[in-house]
Amino acid sequence: MIEVKGLTKAYGNFLAVKDVSFTAEKGQILGFLGPNGAGKTTTMRIITGFMPATSGQVLVEGLDIFTQSLEARRQIGYLPENPPVYPDMRVDNYLRFVAKLKGVSRNRLEEAIANAVSACGLEDVRYRISGQLSKGYRQRVGLAAAIVHDPPVLILDEPTIGLDPRQIIEIRKLIRGLAKQRTVVLSTHILPEVSQVCDKVVIISDGRVVLEERLDEISPEVSLEDVFLKAIAKEQPSGLVAEAELEEVEAGRSGGQPG
């Protein structure tokens, strides 16, 4: 479980994240949605312990990410937007390296690697060099590295960005499978990603949470696109959505990436 309470991040006089609060339960996939520059990645980096907050609290499985950082981070598997896969290492060796870094014991090492390989569908490329794999497979390797220590919480930042339609479908299916016994936070600006994969949505705009809602509680007569546009319009100075953000929504409707 993740609990975010009053999270704020300031850079001088600029507030990138403004009093953000939300929760994600075990077995739930939470879609963290918002336009570019809304504060999604900053919030994800704070939640995972990669960046300090100016104020607020983050609890991961009941552990404070700021005061119990090491213990809390052990509960998290994190896939950043660009997976840190070493291109010259074979997949098997890379996962072994990551597992050791994350404290997997020697007697569990091979089992942990095998489980991650199986969960992420990497059997056919397990002994290949990572740099020779397609982007879709490198994304799978990044996911395998994120779960190799079997964490109860999984944080995914734009996991399908840059993938082709077939790869997007495969990664979405993989995420749903990984979520069964975990809490998953999926940061994205692609609306179909949320509607097809997530149980709950948190919409952030201009650093603020403007909506937190279970998808099954949103009226079927109202599209997620309309919910998104209405929510982020509240944070626009003129009450209108910026042209660039509308382009992102249109790209999301077609299942593609914004230009």
C-alpha positions as CSV (number, residue, x, y, z in Angstrom):
1,M,0.0,0.0,0.0
2,I,1.1,3.6,-0.7
3,E,-0.1,6.6,1.2
4,V,0.9,10.1,0.0
5,K,0.1,13.0,2.3
6,G,0.5,16.7,1.6
7,L,3.5,16.2,-0.7
8,T,5.2,19.4,-1.8
9,K,8.3,20.0,-3.8
10,A,9.8,23.5,-4.3
11,Y,12.6,24.7,-6.5
12,G,13.3,28.2,-5.1
13,N,10.0,30.0,-5.5
14,F,8.6,27.5,-8.0
15,L,6.3,24.7,-6.7
16,A,6.6,21.7,-8.9
17,V,4.3,19.6,-6.6
18,K,1.7,21.3,-4.5
19,D,0.1,19.5,-1.5
20,V,-0.4,16.2,-3.3
21,S,-2.3,13.4,-1.4
22,F,-3.6,10.0,-2.6
23,T,-3.6,6.3,-1.7
24,A,-3.1,3.1,-3.6
25,E,-4.2,-0.2,-2.1
26,K,-2.7,-3.7,-2.4
27,G,-3.8,-5.4,-5.6
28,Q,-4.8,-2.1,-7.2
29,I,-3.4,-0.5,-10.3
30,L,-3.5,3.3,-9.9
31,G,-3.2,5.4,-13.0
32,F,-1.3,8.6,-12.2
33,L,-2.4,10.8,-15.1
34,G,-1.7,14.3,-16.3
35,P,-0.3,16.4,-19.1
36,N,3.4,16.9,-19.6
37,G,4.9,19.1,-17.0
38,A,2.1,18.4,-14.5
39,G,4.5,17.0,-11.8
40,K,4.1,13.3,-12.4
41,T,7.7,12.3,-12.7
42,T,8.8,14.5,-9.8
43,T,6.1,12.9,-7.6
44,M,7.2,9.4,-8.7
45,R,10.9,10.2,-7.9
46,I,9.9,11.4,-4.4
47,I,7.7,8.3,-3.8
48,T,10.6,6.0,-4.7
49,G,13.1,7.8,-2.6
50,F,15.2,9.2,-5.5
51,M,14.4,12.8,-4.6
52,P,13.6,14.5,-1.3
53,A,10.4,16.4,-0.7
54,T,10.1,20.0,0.6
55,S,7.3,18.8,2.9
56,G,4.7,16.0,3.3
57,Q,4.9,12.3,4.0
58,V,5.0,9.1,1.9
59,L,4.3,5.7,3.5
60,V,5.2,2.6,1.6
61,E,3.8,-0.6,3.3
62,G,3.6,1.6,6.5
63,L,7.3,2.7,6.2
64,D,8.2,6.4,5.9
65,I,10.2,6.9,2.7
66,F,12.1,9.8,4.3
67,T,12.8,8.6,7.8
68,Q,12.9,4.8,7.0
69,S,14.3,5.2,3.5
70,L,16.3,2.0,3.2
71,E,13.6,-0.3,4.6
72,A,10.9,1.5,2.5
73,R,12.8,1.3,-0.7
74,R,13.3,-2.4,-0.3
75,Q,9.5,-2.6,-0.7
76,I,9.5,-0.9,-4.1
77,G,10.2,-2.0,-7.6
78,Y,10.8,1.0,-9.8
79,L,10.8,1.2,-13.6
80,P,11.8,4.7,-14.7
81,E,10.8,6.2,-18.1
82,N,14.2,5.0,-19.5
83,P,15.1,1.6,-18.0
84,P,18.7,1.5,-16.8
85,V,19.6,-1.6,-18.7
86,Y,23.3,-2.1,-19.4
87,P,23.5,-2.7,-23.2
88,D,26.7,-4.8,-23.0
89,M,25.4,-7.3,-20.4
90,R,23.4,-10.4,-21.1
91,V,19.9,-10.4,-19.7
92,D,20.7,-13.1,-17.2
93,N,23.8,-11.5,-15.9
94,Y,22.1,-8.1,-15.6
95,L,19.3,-9.5,-13.5
96,R,21.8,-11.3,-11.3
97,F,23.6,-8.1,-10.8
98,V,20.4,-6.2,-9.9
99,A,19.2,-8.9,-7.6
100,K,22.5,-8.8,-5.6
101,L,22.2,-5.0,-5.4
102,K,18.7,-5.4,-4.0
103,G,19.8,-7.8,-1.3
104,V,18.4,-11.1,-2.7
105,S,20.2,-13.8,-0.7
106,R,22.6,-16.2,-2.4
107,N,20.4,-19.3,-1.8
108,R,17.4,-17.5,-3.5
109,L,19.3,-15.8,-6.3
110,E,18.7,-18.3,-9.1
111,E,15.0,-18.8,-8.2
112,A,14.5,-15.0,-8.1
113,I,16.0,-14.6,-11.5
114,A,14.0,-17.5,-13.0
115,N,10.8,-16.1,-11.5
116,A,11.4,-12.6,-13.0
117,V,12.3,-14.1,-16.4
118,S,9.2,-16.2,-16.4
119,A,6.9,-13.3,-15.2
120,C,8.2,-11.0,-17.9
121,G,8.3,-13.5,-20.8
122,L,12.0,-13.3,-21.3
123,E,12.8,-17.1,-21.6
124,D,13.7,-16.7,-25.3
125,V,16.2,-13.9,-24.7
126,R,17.5,-14.7,-21.3
127,Y,21.1,-15.3,-22.5
128,R,21.1,-12.6,-25.2
129,I,23.0,-9.2,-24.9
130,S,20.6,-6.5,-23.8
131,G,21.7,-4.0,-26.3
132,Q,20.7,-6.3,-29.2
133,L,17.1,-6.5,-28.0
134,S,14.1,-4.5,-29.3
135,K,12.8,-1.6,-27.2
136,G,9.9,-3.8,-26.2
137,Y,12.1,-6.5,-24.8
138,R,14.4,-4.0,-23.1
139,Q,11.3,-2.7,-21.4
140,R,10.5,-6.2,-20.3
141,V,14.1,-6.5,-18.9
142,G,13.5,-3.3,-17.0
143,L,10.3,-4.7,-15.5
144,A,12.1,-8.0,-14.6
145,A,14.8,-5.9,-12.8
146,A,12.1,-4.0,-11.0
147,I,10.4,-7.2,-9.6
148,V,13.5,-9.5,-9.2
149,H,13.4,-8.9,-5.4
150,D,9.7,-9.6,-5.3
151,P,8.6,-6.2,-4.0
152,P,5.0,-5.6,-2.8
153,V,4.9,-2.1,-4.5
154,L,5.6,-1.4,-8.2
155,I,6.1,2.1,-9.6
156,L,6.1,2.4,-13.4
157,D,6.9,5.7,-15.1
158,E,5.6,5.9,-18.7
159,P,6.2,2.1,-19.3
160,T,4.9,2.0,-22.9
161,I,6.4,5.2,-24.2
162,G,8.1,4.7,-27.6
163,L,6.7,1.2,-28.1
164,D,4.8,0.0,-31.2
165,P,1.1,-1.0,-30.9
166,R,1.9,-4.7,-30.5
167,Q,4.5,-4.1,-27.8
168,I,2.1,-1.7,-26.0
169,I,-0.6,-4.5,-25.8
170,E,2.0,-7.0,-24.5
171,I,3.3,-4.6,-21.8
172,R,-0.2,-3.7,-20.7
173,K,-1.0,-7.4,-20.3
174,L,2.2,-8.0,-18.4
175,I,1.4,-5.1,-16.0
176,R,-2.0,-6.6,-15.3
177,G,-0.4,-9.9,-14.5
178,L,2.2,-8.4,-12.2
179,A,-0.5,-6.4,-10.2
180,K,-2.3,-9.4,-8.8
181,Q,-0.3,-9.5,-5.5
182,R,1.1,-6.0,-5.6
183,T,0.3,-2.3,-5.4
184,V,1.0,-0.7,-8.8
185,V,1.3,3.0,-9.6
186,L,1.4,3.6,-13.3
187,S,2.4,7.2,-14.3
188,T,1.3,8.1,-17.8
189,H,-0.3,10.8,-20.0
190,I,-1.9,8.3,-22.3
191,L,-5.6,7.9,-21.6
192,P,-6.2,4.4,-23.0
193,E,-3.4,3.2,-20.7
194,V,-5.5,4.1,-17.7
195,S,-8.9,3.0,-19.0
196,Q,-7.5,-0.4,-20.2
197,V,-5.2,-1.3,-17.3
198,C,-6.1,0.7,-14.1
199,D,-8.6,0.3,-11.3
200,K,-8.3,3.9,-10.0
201,V,-7.2,7.2,-11.5
202,V,-5.4,10.2,-9.9
203,I,-5.2,13.2,-12.2
204,I,-2.6,15.8,-11.5
205,S,-2.4,19.2,-13.2
206,D,0.0,22.1,-12.5
207,G,1.4,20.1,-9.5
208,R,-2.0,19.6,-7.8
209,V,-4.3,16.6,-7.6
210,V,-7.5,17.6,-9.3
211,L,-9.2,14.2,-9.2
212,E,-8.9,10.9,-7.3
213,E,-11.6,8.3,-8.3
214,R,-12.1,4.6,-8.9
215,L,-12.8,3.9,-12.6
216,D,-15.8,1.8,-11.7
217,E,-17.3,4.8,-9.9
218,I,-17.1,7.0,-13.0
219,S,-20.3,7.1,-14.9
220,P,-20.2,4.9,-18.0
221,E,-22.0,7.8,-19.8
222,V,-18.9,10.0,-19.3
223,S,-15.7,9.2,-21.1
224,L,-12.3,9.3,-19.4
225,E,-11.3,11.9,-22.0
226,D,-14.1,14.2,-20.8
227,V,-13.2,13.6,-17.1
228,F,-9.6,14.4,-17.9
229,L,-10.4,17.6,-19.8
230,K,-12.8,18.8,-17.1
231,A,-10.4,18.1,-14.3
232,I,-7.3,19.8,-15.8
233,A,-9.3,22.8,-17.0
234,K,-9.8,23.8,-13.4
235,E,-6.1,24.5,-13.2
236,Q,-5.9,26.6,-16.4
237,P,-5.6,30.3,-15.8
238,S,-8.2,31.1,-18.4
239,G,-10.3,28.0,-17.7
240,L,-9.3,26.6,-21.1
241,V,-7.1,23.6,-21.8
242,A,-3.9,24.5,-23.6
243,E,-3.5,23.4,-27.2
244,A,-0.5,21.2,-26.4
245,E,-2.5,19.3,-23.8
246,L,-5.4,18.8,-26.2
247,E,-3.0,17.3,-28.7
248,E,-1.9,14.8,-26.0
249,V,-5.5,13.8,-25.3
250,E,-6.1,13.3,-29.1
251,A,-3.0,11.2,-29.3
252,G,-4.2,9.2,-26.4
253,R,-7.6,8.6,-28.0
254,S,-5.9,7.1,-31.0
255,G,-3.6,5.0,-28.8
256,G,-0.5,6.7,-30.1
257,Q,2.1,9.0,-28.6
258,P,2.0,12.7,-28.6
259,G,4.3,14.5,-31.0
